[in-house]
Amino acid sequence: MTAVRVGMTLTQNLGNFESIKIDVTVEADTKPNETAAAAIDRVHGLVEAKLEEKMKKALEDLKG
């Protein structure tokens, strides 16, 4: 097994010289017979989805 790590950061401008930054990083092992590249693609999809979900939630929380 090989460990892969994928991280992404999203920064959203809130205006008035304010911004919010969300960071999501996931580390996972390759599955049996899975290449590291395939595992990175699999984990990347998860990270991207979670990042969008977390940013949406944070923006909703800020609006009240």
Secondary structure by P-SEA (a helix, b strand, c coil): cbbbbbbbbbbbbcccccbbbbbbbbbbbbcccccaaaaaaaaaaaaaaaaaaaaaaaaaaaac
